Amino acid sequence: MEPTPPSQPPEPVTPAAPAGPAGPPAPAAYPATGPYAAPGPYTSPGMPYAGLPGPYGPYGRPPATTNGLAIGSLVSGIVCCLPPLGLVLGIFALRQIKKREQGGKGLAVAGIALSSLSTLLVVLGLLTGQLQEAVKGFREGVREAASARSPMDLRTGECFLDDAEQGEYTLGVKVVDCSVPHDGEITGRFEVTGFDRWPGEKELEKLGEERCDALASAYALDTWTLGAEAWSLYYFPDRQSWREGERRIACGLGGEERTKGSLRSDRTTLTSDQIAFLTHTNPIEDAVFEEPETGPEDEIETNRAWAADVRGAIDLARAGLKARTWAQPVRAPMGAYLASLDSASKQWEKLARAKDADTFWEQYDRAWELLPENGSAEVREALGLTDTPPAAPGDHGSA
């Protein structure tokens, strides 16, 4: 048997509203025609959105802007270029923020604090003189940076300072007078040719060693002025400089320690007699300097070839010096020097013909005795050249 449906409750009775003044007639109601809700909370056209109380709509109060002077105060306080400026901007910013109800109070306070600290430091610097020293150092640094020049742009004979360590890239050198301590002096430069692209550091180093050694030898003919610490320098372009069109290699003379005075003794600074003497005798020094590191016990042929080269250089010097007519003050010391070269030539010939290592060593010491390092000192003195040999024997050959 089917259950009996519950009886329907009686409809509630709505009490009648109290009578009041008659108002405008109510608009006709439109029944909902689907699942969509009735029109939203909009009011009459042209009126503000309904929602939160007050004159603003549901989006609330517009965000407050940040005061520009507050930002300027903070920036001035951080940069510290004009400390009082940040202080003044911060004070004015606080006044505007209060009147205009803007943001940026924290920025203004921070700017005031930083600017006050910077101002205090400036005042202390003025009182103690440290600020003047800092400004002076800054100006000197600017001047040094402005005076830095590329080594490739220096003229032959100019001396320079270079703060870069050996093997490091050089951003620029500073030209100084050769009478003050300096790192090196330019002996010349040459153009790199035969490469369509950057050849690499190894190839440029090889070119620098070969060509700069020759330039150094021509620049410092009086090799006795060099000493053991002098060596040939060279500057070559890196990849970026090569791309920008730099193709030159600059050559120079320098040492581990800074030196005073120029090392230049070339055809522009020497007399004809000085040039003649040095161009004939320097090859002897160069030949002696090439002595093999391996002894005759292991490489007899190499050592005999070296002795033959020395003897050849001696004979060329003898012939050239004898063919020239020397000034009267030079003739006597020159005659003694030529006699020593005659004896040395014979002894070095014996060394070059040694049959074995024992024979080589028997002739070796005598060959050096007849070719003493200071054998030409009297001739040099008469010619007005350096008459004191370098401290380290054998280290005064061409750079």
C-alpha positions as CSV (number, residue, x, y, z in Angstrom):
1,M,0.0,0.0,0.0
2,E,1.4,3.3,-1.0
3,P,2.3,5.7,1.7
4,T,0.1,8.6,2.3
5,P,1.8,12.0,1.4
6,P,2.2,14.4,4.3
7,S,-0.4,17.1,4.5
8,Q,0.8,20.5,3.3
9,P,1.5,23.0,6.0
10,P,-0.6,26.1,5.9
11,E,0.9,29.1,4.1
12,P,2.3,31.8,6.4
13,V,0.3,34.9,6.7
14,T,2.4,38.1,6.0
15,P,1.4,40.9,8.3
16,A,0.3,44.0,6.6
17,A,2.9,46.9,6.5
18,P,1.9,49.9,8.3
19,A,0.4,52.7,6.3
20,G,2.7,55.4,5.2
21,P,3.0,58.2,2.8
22,A,2.3,57.2,-0.7
23,G,5.5,56.9,-2.8
24,P,6.1,56.5,-6.5
25,P,4.6,53.5,-8.1
26,A,6.9,50.4,-8.0
27,P,8.3,49.2,-11.3
28,A,6.8,46.2,-12.9
29,A,8.6,43.0,-11.8
30,Y,10.0,40.7,-14.4
31,P,10.1,37.0,-13.4
32,A,13.4,35.1,-13.8
33,T,13.4,33.0,-16.9
34,G,16.2,30.6,-16.1
35,P,19.0,29.7,-13.7
36,Y,20.6,33.2,-14.0
37,A,20.3,35.5,-11.1
38,A,18.4,38.8,-11.3
39,P,20.2,42.0,-12.2
40,G,23.2,42.8,-10.0
41,P,23.7,45.6,-7.5
42,Y,23.9,48.4,-10.0
43,T,21.9,51.5,-9.4
44,S,20.5,53.9,-11.9
45,P,22.5,54.8,-14.9
46,G,25.1,57.5,-14.3
47,M,25.3,56.8,-10.5
48,P,28.3,55.2,-8.8
49,Y,28.7,51.5,-8.2
50,A,26.9,50.1,-5.3
51,G,28.8,48.2,-2.7
52,L,31.1,49.5,0.1
53,P,29.8,52.6,1.9
54,G,31.4,55.9,1.1
55,P,32.1,57.8,-2.0
56,Y,34.4,55.1,-3.5
57,G,33.3,52.0,-5.3
58,P,34.2,48.4,-4.5
59,Y,37.8,49.0,-5.6
60,G,38.6,51.0,-2.6
61,R,40.9,54.2,-2.2
62,P,43.4,54.8,-5.1
63,P,47.0,53.9,-4.0
64,A,49.1,56.9,-2.8
65,T,52.0,58.0,-4.9
66,T,55.6,58.1,-3.8
67,N,57.1,61.5,-3.3
68,G,59.8,62.4,-5.9
69,L,61.9,64.5,-3.5
70,A,62.2,61.5,-1.1
71,I,63.6,59.4,-4.0
72,G,66.0,62.2,-4.8
73,S,67.1,62.5,-1.2
74,L,67.9,58.8,-1.0
75,V,69.9,58.8,-4.2
76,S,71.9,61.8,-3.2
77,G,72.7,60.3,0.1
78,I,73.9,57.0,-1.5
79,V,76.0,58.7,-4.2
80,C,77.6,61.1,-1.7
81,C,78.5,63.6,-4.5
82,L,76.7,66.5,-2.8
83,P,75.9,65.4,0.8
84,P,73.9,68.6,1.8
85,L,71.6,68.2,-1.3
86,G,70.2,64.9,0.0
87,L,69.6,66.5,3.4
88,V,67.7,69.4,2.0
89,L,65.6,67.2,-0.4
90,G,64.7,64.9,2.5
91,I,63.4,67.7,4.7
92,F,61.2,69.1,2.0
93,A,60.0,65.6,1.1
94,L,58.7,65.1,4.6
95,R,56.7,68.3,4.5
96,Q,55.2,67.4,1.1
97,I,54.4,63.8,2.2
98,K,52.4,65.1,5.2
99,K,50.4,67.6,3.2
100,R,49.7,65.4,0.2
101,E,49.4,62.2,2.1
102,Q,52.0,60.6,-0.2
103,G,54.3,57.6,0.3
104,G,58.1,57.7,0.6
105,K,58.6,58.7,4.2
106,G,61.1,55.9,4.8
107,L,63.0,56.9,1.7
108,A,63.3,60.5,2.9
109,V,64.4,59.5,6.4
110,A,67.1,57.2,4.9
111,G,68.2,60.0,2.6
112,I,68.5,62.4,5.4
113,A,70.5,60.0,7.5
114,L,72.9,59.1,4.8
115,S,73.4,62.7,3.7
116,S,73.9,63.8,7.3
117,L,76.6,61.2,7.7
118,S,78.3,62.1,4.4
119,T,78.2,65.8,5.3
120,L,79.8,65.0,8.7
121,L,82.6,63.0,6.9
122,V,83.2,65.9,4.5
123,V,83.5,68.4,7.4
124,L,85.9,66.1,9.2
125,G,87.9,65.6,6.0
126,L,88.2,69.4,5.5
127,L,89.3,69.8,9.1
128,T,92.0,67.1,9.0
129,G,93.2,67.6,5.4
130,Q,92.3,64.1,4.3
131,L,89.8,65.3,1.8
132,Q,92.3,67.4,0.1
133,E,94.7,64.5,-0.1
134,A,91.9,62.3,-1.5
135,V,91.0,64.9,-4.2
136,K,94.7,65.3,-5.0
137,G,95.1,61.5,-5.4
138,F,92.0,61.4,-7.6
139,R,93.3,64.1,-9.8
140,E,96.7,62.5,-10.1
141,G,95.0,59.2,-11.0
142,V,93.0,61.0,-13.7
143,R,96.1,62.6,-15.1
144,E,98.0,59.3,-15.1
145,A,95.1,57.6,-16.9
146,A,95.0,60.4,-19.5
147,S,98.7,60.2,-20.0
148,A,98.8,56.5,-20.7
149,R,99.9,55.7,-24.2
150,S,100.2,52.7,-26.4
151,P,103.8,51.4,-26.6
152,M,103.3,51.2,-30.4
153,D,102.9,55.0,-30.5
154,L,106.1,55.8,-28.7
155,R,109.1,57.2,-30.7
156,T,112.5,55.5,-30.7
157,G,114.5,56.6,-27.7
158,E,111.6,57.5,-25.5
159,C,111.7,56.0,-21.9
160,F,108.5,54.8,-20.2
161,L,107.0,53.3,-17.0
162,D,104.9,50.1,-17.2
163,D,103.0,48.9,-14.2
164,A,102.1,45.6,-15.8
165,E,104.1,42.5,-14.6
166,Q,106.2,40.6,-17.1
167,G,104.0,38.5,-19.4
168,E,100.8,40.4,-18.5
169,Y,98.7,42.5,-20.8
170,T,99.6,46.2,-20.9
171,L,96.8,48.7,-21.1
172,G,99.3,51.6,-21.6
173,V,102.6,53.0,-20.6
174,K,103.6,56.4,-19.3
175,V,106.4,58.4,-21.1
176,V,109.0,59.8,-18.7
177,D,112.4,61.5,-19.0
178,C,115.2,59.0,-19.3
179,S,117.0,60.7,-16.5
180,V,114.5,59.4,-13.9
181,P,114.0,55.7,-13.0
182,H,112.1,53.9,-15.8
183,D,111.2,50.4,-16.9
184,G,112.4,50.6,-20.4
185,E,113.1,52.6,-23.6
186,I,111.8,52.1,-27.1
187,T,114.4,50.8,-29.6
188,G,112.1,50.7,-32.6
189,R,109.0,49.1,-34.1
190,F,108.0,47.1,-37.1
191,E,104.9,46.2,-39.1
192,V,103.6,42.6,-39.0
193,T,102.8,41.4,-42.5
194,G,101.8,38.2,-44.2
195,F,98.8,37.3,-42.1
196,D,95.2,37.6,-43.1
197,R,94.0,37.0,-39.6
198,W,95.3,37.2,-36.1
199,P,98.3,34.8,-36.0
200,G,98.2,34.1,-32.3
201,E,100.4,35.0,-29.4
202,K,103.1,32.3,-30.1
203,E,103.7,33.6,-33.6
204,L,103.8,37.2,-32.5
205,E,106.2,36.3,-29.6
206,K,108.5,34.6,-32.1
207,L,108.5,37.6,-34.4
208,G,109.1,39.9,-31.4
209,E,112.1,37.9,-30.2
210,E,113.7,37.8,-33.6
211,R,113.2,41.3,-34.8
212,C,113.5,43.1,-31.5
213,D,116.9,41.5,-30.7
214,A,118.2,42.9,-34.0
215,L,116.8,46.3,-33.2
216,A,118.3,46.2,-29.7
217,S,121.7,45.4,-31.1
218,A,121.6,48.3,-33.5
219,Y,120.2,50.6,-30.7
220,A,122.9,49.7,-28.1
221,L,126.1,49.2,-30.0
222,D,128.2,49.9,-26.9
223,T,127.2,46.6,-25.3
224,W,129.3,47.3,-22.2
225,T,126.6,49.8,-21.1
226,L,123.9,47.1,-20.8
227,G,125.0,44.9,-18.0
228,A,123.7,41.4,-17.2
229,E,120.2,42.7,-16.2
230,A,119.2,44.3,-19.5
231,W,117.1,42.3,-21.9
232,S,115.1,42.9,-25.0
233,L,111.4,43.8,-24.6
234,Y,108.5,43.7,-27.1
235,Y,104.8,44.6,-27.2
236,F,102.5,42.9,-29.6
237,P,98.7,43.5,-30.3
238,D,96.2,41.1,-28.7
239,R,93.3,39.7,-30.7
240,Q,91.0,42.7,-30.1
241,S,93.6,45.2,-31.1
242,W,94.4,43.2,-34.2
243,R,90.7,43.3,-35.1
244,E,90.8,47.1,-34.7
245,G,93.7,47.3,-37.2
246,E,96.8,47.3,-35.0
247,R,99.6,45.5,-36.8
248,R,102.8,46.9,-35.1
249,I,105.2,45.3,-32.6
250,A,107.1,47.8,-30.4
251,C,110.6,46.8,-29.2
252,G,112.5,48.1,-26.2
253,L,115.3,47.5,-23.7
254,G,114.7,47.1,-20.0
255,G,115.4,45.1,-17.0
256,E,114.0,43.6,-13.8
257,E,114.9,46.8,-11.9
258,R,114.2,50.4,-13.1
259,T,117.2,52.2,-14.5
260,K,118.4,55.8,-14.9
261,G,119.8,57.2,-18.1
262,S,119.4,56.1,-21.6
263,L,121.1,53.0,-23.0
264,R,121.1,54.4,-26.5
265,S,124.4,54.2,-28.4
266,D,123.6,54.0,-32.1
267,R,124.7,55.8,-35.2
268,T,122.8,58.9,-34.1
269,T,124.9,59.3,-30.9
270,L,128.3,57.9,-31.8
271,T,131.3,59.1,-33.8
272,S,132.5,57.4,-36.9
273,D,135.5,55.9,-35.1
274,Q,133.3,54.6,-32.3
275,I,130.9,53.0,-34.7
276,A,133.8,51.4,-36.7
277,F,135.3,49.9,-33.6
278,L,132.0,48.5,-32.2
279,T,130.7,47.1,-35.4
280,H,133.9,45.1,-35.8
281,T,134.3,43.9,-32.2
282,N,130.7,43.2,-31.3
283,P,130.5,40.1,-33.5
284,I,133.3,38.6,-31.3
285,E,131.2,39.0,-28.2
286,D,128.1,37.6,-30.0
287,A,130.1,34.5,-31.1
288,V,131.5,33.9,-27.7
289,F,128.1,34.2,-26.2
290,E,126.8,31.3,-28.3
291,E,129.0,28.7,-26.5
292,P,127.2,25.3,-26.4
293,E,125.8,24.2,-23.1
294,T,126.9,20.6,-23.8
295,G,130.6,19.9,-23.4
296,P,132.9,18.4,-26.0
297,E,132.7,14.9,-24.3
298,D,129.1,14.6,-25.6
299,E,129.2,16.9,-28.7
300,I,132.7,17.5,-29.9
301,E,131.6,18.7,-33.4
302,T,129.3,21.3,-32.0
303,N,132.0,22.7,-29.7
304,R,134.5,22.7,-32.6
305,A,132.0,24.6,-34.8
306,W,131.5,27.2,-32.1
307,A,135.3,27.7,-31.7
308,A,135.5,28.1,-35.5
309,D,132.8,30.8,-35.4
310,V,134.7,32.7,-32.7
311,R,137.9,32.5,-34.7
312,G,136.1,33.7,-37.8
313,A,134.7,36.7,-35.9
314,I,138.2,37.5,-34.6
315,D,139.7,37.4,-38.1
316,L,137.0,39.7,-39.5
317,A,137.6,42.2,-36.7
318,R,141.4,42.1,-37.2
319,A,141.0,42.8,-40.9
320,G,138.5,45.7,-40.4
321,L,140.4,47.4,-37.6
322,K,143.8,47.2,-39.4
323,A,142.3,48.7,-42.6
324,R,141.2,51.9,-40.8
325,T,143.3,54.9,-40.1
326,W,142.9,55.8,-36.4
327,A,143.4,59.1,-34.6
328,Q,146.7,59.5,-32.9
329,P,145.5,58.9,-29.3
330,V,143.9,55.6,-30.4
331,R,146.9,54.2,-32.4
332,A,149.0,52.9,-29.5
333,P,146.2,51.0,-27.6
334,M,144.8,49.8,-30.9
335,G,148.1,48.3,-31.9
336,A,148.3,46.4,-28.6
337,Y,144.7,45.2,-29.0
338,L,145.4,44.0,-32.5
339,A,148.4,42.0,-31.4
340,S,146.3,40.2,-28.8
341,L,143.7,39.4,-31.5
342,D,146.5,37.9,-33.7
343,S,147.5,35.5,-30.9
344,A,143.9,34.7,-30.0
345,S,143.1,33.8,-33.7
346,K,145.8,31.2,-33.7
347,Q,144.7,29.7,-30.4
348,W,141.0,29.5,-31.3
349,E,142.1,27.8,-34.6
350,K,143.7,25.1,-32.5
351,L,140.6,24.8,-30.4
352,A,138.5,24.4,-33.6
353,R,140.7,21.6,-34.8
354,A,140.8,19.6,-31.6
355,K,140.6,15.9,-32.3
356,D,138.9,14.9,-29.1
357,A,137.6,16.2,-25.8
358,D,140.9,16.0,-24.0
359,T,142.7,18.0,-26.7
360,F,139.8,20.5,-26.7
361,W,140.1,21.1,-23.0
362,E,143.9,21.5,-23.3
363,Q,143.5,24.4,-25.6
364,Y,140.3,25.9,-24.1
365,D,141.8,27.9,-21.1
366,R,144.6,29.3,-23.2
367,A,142.1,30.5,-25.8
368,W,140.1,32.5,-23.2
369,E,143.3,33.9,-21.7
370,L,144.3,35.4,-25.1
371,L,140.8,36.9,-25.5
372,P,140.2,38.5,-22.1
373,E,136.9,40.3,-21.5
374,N,138.6,43.6,-20.7
375,G,141.2,43.3,-23.5
376,S,139.7,46.3,-25.4
377,A,139.3,48.5,-22.4
378,E,142.2,50.8,-23.3
379,V,141.0,51.3,-26.8
380,R,137.5,52.0,-25.5
381,E,138.9,54.6,-23.1
382,A,140.8,56.3,-26.0
383,L,137.6,56.3,-28.1
384,G,135.5,57.7,-25.3
385,L,133.4,54.6,-24.9
386,T,132.5,52.7,-21.8
387,D,135.7,51.1,-20.5
388,T,134.3,49.0,-17.7
389,P,133.1,45.6,-18.8
390,P,129.8,44.3,-17.4
391,A,129.8,42.5,-14.1
392,A,128.9,39.1,-15.3
393,P,131.2,37.6,-17.9
394,G,129.5,36.5,-21.1
395,D,126.3,38.3,-20.3
396,H,127.1,41.4,-22.3
397,G,126.4,40.2,-25.8
398,S,123.7,41.6,-27.9
399,A,120.4,41.9,-26.1
